[in-house]
Amino acid sequence: MEIVNLAAHFDGKHILLNEPYDLEPNAKLIVSVIQMDDDSEDESAGFALANLERAYGDEEPEYPLDLIKELNPAYEGR
């Protein structure tokens, strides 16, 4: 069994995925509702920052530029 987390939102009538994803008809889903208030927006920003710090932390490897298969010509960070 593979579990995939997908961001979605409710438009007042339907739950809509934020990004396209191929789902089979009758696919089993779990929906988690995140109630946001003024304070929880600050909490979610902190949560996102903590996950970014974990993803790019000191324990994560540095990947050399020669692993890039296709350069982004619009990137100005060089």
C-alpha positions as a Python dict, from the first residue, in 0.01 Angstrom:
ca = {
    (1, 'M'): (0, 0, 0),
    (2, 'E'): (132, 342, -96),
    (3, 'I'): (12, 657, 81),
    (4, 'V'): (46, 989, -102),
    (5, 'N'): (-25, 1323, 65),
    (6, 'L'): (-196, 1575, -162),
    (7, 'A'): (-284, 1937, -84),
    (8, 'A'): (-647, 2025, -149),
    (9, 'H'): (-911, 2281, -63),
    (10, 'F'): (-1290, 2298, -35),
    (11, 'D'): (-1459, 2545, -271),
    (12, 'G'): (-1791, 2537, -85),
    (13, 'K'): (-1926, 2242, -285),
    (14, 'H'): (-1638, 2009, -370),
    (15, 'I'): (-1297, 1904, -240),
    (16, 'L'): (-1045, 2000, -510),
    (17, 'L'): (-682, 1894, -539),
    (18, 'N'): (-439, 2186, -561),
    (19, 'E'): (-225, 2001, -818),
    (20, 'P'): (-330, 1742, -1079),
    (21, 'Y'): (-295, 1378, -971),
    (22, 'D'): (-417, 1066, -1149),
    (23, 'L'): (-666, 878, -932),
    (24, 'E'): (-841, 558, -1027),
    (25, 'P'): (-1222, 556, -1004),
    (26, 'N'): (-1336, 457, -653),
    (27, 'A'): (-986, 514, -508),
    (28, 'K'): (-993, 505, -128),
    (29, 'L'): (-907, 842, 28),
    (30, 'I'): (-853, 983, 375),
    (31, 'V'): (-942, 1350, 417),
    (32, 'S'): (-798, 1559, 701),
    (33, 'V'): (-956, 1897, 767),
    (34, 'I'): (-727, 2168, 900),
    (35, 'Q'): (-920, 2442, 1079),
    (36, 'M'): (-730, 2770, 1042),
    (37, 'D'): (-772, 3067, 1273),
    (38, 'D'): (-551, 3373, 1308),
    (39, 'D'): (-310, 3196, 1545),
    (40, 'S'): (-291, 2876, 1343),
    (41, 'E'): (-162, 3064, 1039),
    (42, 'D'): (140, 3160, 1251),
    (43, 'E'): (168, 2798, 1370),
    (44, 'S'): (152, 2661, 1015),
    (45, 'A'): (423, 2903, 904),
    (46, 'G'): (639, 2781, 1193),
    (47, 'F'): (562, 2421, 1104),
    (48, 'A'): (660, 2483, 740),
    (49, 'L'): (981, 2656, 847),
    (50, 'A'): (1070, 2370, 1080),
    (51, 'N'): (1021, 2119, 798),
    (52, 'L'): (1234, 2327, 561),
    (53, 'E'): (1507, 2343, 823),
    (54, 'R'): (1487, 1966, 861),
    (55, 'A'): (1497, 1911, 484),
    (56, 'Y'): (1797, 2138, 437),
    (57, 'G'): (1964, 2072, 773),
    (58, 'D'): (2326, 1993, 848),
    (59, 'E'): (2260, 1619, 822),
    (60, 'E'): (2136, 1643, 463),
    (61, 'P'): (2393, 1586, 185),
    (62, 'E'): (2501, 1859, -53),
    (63, 'Y'): (2443, 1757, -412),
    (64, 'P'): (2700, 1873, -668),
    (65, 'L'): (2584, 2079, -965),
    (66, 'D'): (2700, 1811, -1210),
    (67, 'L'): (2401, 1598, -1100),
    (68, 'I'): (2165, 1851, -1258),
    (69, 'K'): (2037, 1708, -1585),
    (70, 'E'): (1880, 2024, -1719),
    (71, 'L'): (1988, 2375, -1617),
    (72, 'N'): (1728, 2643, -1556),
    (73, 'P'): (1825, 2929, -1793),
    (74, 'A'): (1626, 3178, -1583),
    (75, 'Y'): (1820, 3099, -1262),
    (76, 'E'): (2022, 3404, -1157),
    (77, 'G'): (2199, 3257, -854),
    (78, 'R'): (2532, 3186, -1021),
}
